[in-house]
Amino acid sequence: MQRTQRGIVGRLARANPTTVFLVTLLLVLVAFFTPGVLGGLLTLLLAGAVAALLVTTWPVQTPPTRAIRLLALTLLVTAGLVKLL
């Protein structure tokens, strides 16, 4: 694993789960309730962040966890595209 990825994974492992959940919830709510194109772009930006996290943590996830995360990513991208169009 590259040095930068180890640093990111290490920081993610040390993050407070409650804080991460609340910040993520806030971002999702802002993206979903922002109207029009801006809301769609925010949702797709959030989906990009989720995709980056998924790629970074893929090797250490079990197959069922991978499937759930791919489903969540698919739903987020779909929601963003629907808001965009």
C-alpha positions in Angstrom: 0.0 0.0 0.0 1.3 3.5 -0.8 2.3 5.7 2.1 -0.5 8.2 1.5 -3.1 5.5 1.6 -1.8 4.1 4.9 -2.0 7.6 6.3 -5.6 8.1 5.2 -6.7 4.7 6.4 -4.9 5.3 9.8 -6.7 8.6 10.2 -10.0 7.0 9.3 -9.4 4.3 11.9 -8.8 6.9 14.6 -11.8 9.0 13.8 -14.7 9.2 16.3 -17.5 7.1 14.8 -20.2 9.3 16.2 -18.6 12.5 14.8 -18.2 10.8 11.4 -21.8 9.7 11.4 -23.2 13.1 12.3 -21.0 15.0 9.8 -22.0 12.5 7.0 -25.7 12.8 8.0 -25.5 16.5 7.8 -23.8 16.4 4.4 -26.4 14.0 3.0 -29.3 16.1 4.4 -27.9 19.3 2.9 -27.3 17.6 -0.4 -30.8 16.1 -0.5 -32.7 19.2 0.5 -30.8 21.7 -1.6 -33.0 22.2 -4.6 -32.2 21.8 -8.3 -28.9 21.4 -10.0 -26.9 22.4 -6.9 -28.4 19.7 -4.9 -27.7 17.1 -7.6 -24.1 18.3 -7.8 -23.6 18.1 -4.0 -25.1 14.6 -4.0 -22.7 13.5 -6.8 -19.8 15.1 -5.0 -20.8 13.1 -1.9 -21.0 10.0 -4.0 -17.5 10.7 -5.3 -16.2 10.9 -1.7 -18.0 7.6 -0.9 -16.4 6.0 -3.9 -13.0 7.1 -2.9 -13.5 5.7 0.6 -14.8 2.5 -0.9 -11.7 2.1 -3.1 -9.4 2.8 -0.2 -11.0 0.3 2.2 -11.9 -2.4 -0.4 -9.1 -4.8 0.5 -10.1 -5.1 4.1 -13.9 -5.4 3.6 -15.8 -8.7 3.6 -17.9 -9.5 0.5 -21.2 -8.8 2.2 -19.9 -5.4 3.3 -18.7 -4.6 -0.2 -22.1 -5.4 -1.6 -23.9 -3.2 0.8 -21.5 -0.3 0.2 -21.8 -0.7 -3.6 -25.6 -0.7 -3.2 -25.4 2.5 -1.1 -23.1 4.1 -3.7 -25.4 3.2 -6.5 -28.4 4.7 -4.7 -26.5 7.9 -4.0 -25.4 8.3 -7.6 -29.0 7.5 -8.8 -30.4 10.2 -6.4 -27.8 12.7 -7.6 -28.6 12.1 -11.3 -32.3 12.3 -10.6 -31.9 15.6 -8.9 -29.6 16.8 -11.7 -32.1 16.0 -14.4 
